[in-house]
Amino acid sequence: MQDCARIALEPDEQITFVTPSGAEYDVARKSWGFYATPSLDARLARFNLRAALVKNASGRHFIFLIERGAERDCECYMESEGMRIAAWLDSAEACRQLYESRAKEAP
């Protein structure tokens, strides 16, 4: 992996990454930190990306944004790296199920 740029944003500024296929990914700075993704179950889907919570072989977690149509490439990558999808975060239903499962675990 190669670090290609460092961008300093002021609060309420945003950058947009694009792919040749037309997928887009925004990062927005706020005074308190960052919106790391567009809305998972609305704008991100319109940008042709699917969000997934992924766990690696060391137990570390990542958010993957997978281009629609490239799921098989991602699966091959995850298999080679010993990773697995812990949860899809790309629909209102998936997010609702995640919230419900967390509510059941609450004391």
Legacy VTK file of the C-alpha trace (Angstrom):
# vtk DataFile Version 3.0
C-alpha trace
ASCII
DATASET POLYDATA
POINTS 107 float
0.000 0.000 0.000
1.304 3.463 -0.878
0.220 6.736 0.756
-0.559 9.009 -2.225
-1.755 12.239 -0.606
-2.310 14.137 2.604
-5.208 16.565 2.597
-5.970 19.049 5.355
-9.666 19.914 5.562
-11.283 22.711 7.491
-14.578 22.029 9.292
-17.483 21.623 6.842
-15.211 20.771 3.909
-15.446 17.527 1.988
-13.394 15.529 -0.490
-14.796 13.029 -2.987
-12.967 9.997 -4.348
-14.199 8.565 -7.667
-13.532 5.372 -9.612
-13.597 4.837 -13.372
-16.876 2.918 -12.975
-18.550 5.950 -11.403
-18.462 4.896 -7.741
-17.960 7.797 -5.333
-16.877 8.060 -1.724
-17.028 11.251 0.344
-15.190 12.164 3.544
-16.447 15.267 5.320
-14.713 17.149 8.138
-16.705 18.616 11.002
-15.437 20.579 13.994
-15.712 17.396 16.096
-14.074 14.974 13.637
-15.159 13.317 10.362
-18.078 11.723 8.637
-16.125 8.682 7.447
-18.728 7.693 4.838
-21.836 9.006 3.155
-25.038 7.534 4.633
-24.528 3.771 4.587
-28.055 2.904 3.533
-28.767 5.733 1.058
-26.065 7.864 -0.626
-23.351 5.196 -0.446
-25.632 2.752 -2.261
-26.386 5.386 -4.912
-22.603 5.794 -5.303
-22.420 2.079 -6.216
-20.693 0.997 -2.991
-21.592 -1.517 -0.278
-20.335 -1.092 3.288
-19.247 -4.073 5.353
-17.706 -4.509 8.792
-14.757 -6.875 8.286
-12.598 -8.737 10.804
-9.049 -9.824 10.000
-7.136 -12.855 11.258
-5.641 -10.788 14.110
-9.092 -9.750 15.340
-8.882 -6.174 14.036
-11.936 -4.601 12.436
-12.255 -2.504 9.288
-15.012 -0.876 7.269
-14.771 -1.963 3.640
-16.543 -0.098 0.859
-16.971 -2.669 -1.900
-17.894 -1.652 -5.438
-21.014 -3.388 -6.686
-19.908 -6.023 -9.146
-16.514 -6.437 -7.444
-17.776 -8.550 -4.539
-16.023 -11.681 -5.850
-12.684 -9.839 -6.069
-13.159 -8.714 -2.478
-14.065 -12.252 -1.373
-10.852 -13.578 -2.951
-8.824 -10.871 -1.224
-10.433 -11.593 2.146
-9.840 -15.336 1.750
-6.143 -14.752 0.982
-5.810 -12.454 4.025
-7.822 -14.567 6.468
-10.598 -11.976 6.739
-14.351 -12.340 6.992
-17.384 -10.090 6.847
-18.812 -9.611 10.330
-21.823 -7.598 9.106
-23.118 -5.885 6.002
-23.931 -2.225 6.658
-25.382 -1.382 3.254
-29.129 -1.317 3.819
-31.635 0.056 6.298
-32.634 -3.539 7.090
-29.033 -4.616 7.798
-28.512 -1.623 10.095
-31.841 -2.252 11.860
-30.858 -5.883 12.508
-27.508 -4.765 13.890
-29.178 -2.292 16.255
-31.673 -4.928 17.382
-28.937 -7.473 18.070
-27.035 -4.859 20.120
-30.200 -3.985 22.096
-30.580 -7.656 23.068
-27.018 -7.644 24.447
-27.528 -4.517 26.580
-27.660 -5.105 30.358
LINES 1 108
107 0 1 2 3 4 5 6 7 8 9 10 11 12 13 14 15 16 17 18 19 20 21 22 23 24 25 26 27 28 29 30 31 32 33 34 35 36 37 38 39 40 41 42 43 44 45 46 47 48 49 50 51 52 53 54 55 56 57 58 59 60 61 62 63 64 65 66 67 68 69 70 71 72 73 74 75 76 77 78 79 80 81 82 83 84 85 86 87 88 89 90 91 92 93 94 95 96 97 98 99 100 101 102 103 104 105 106
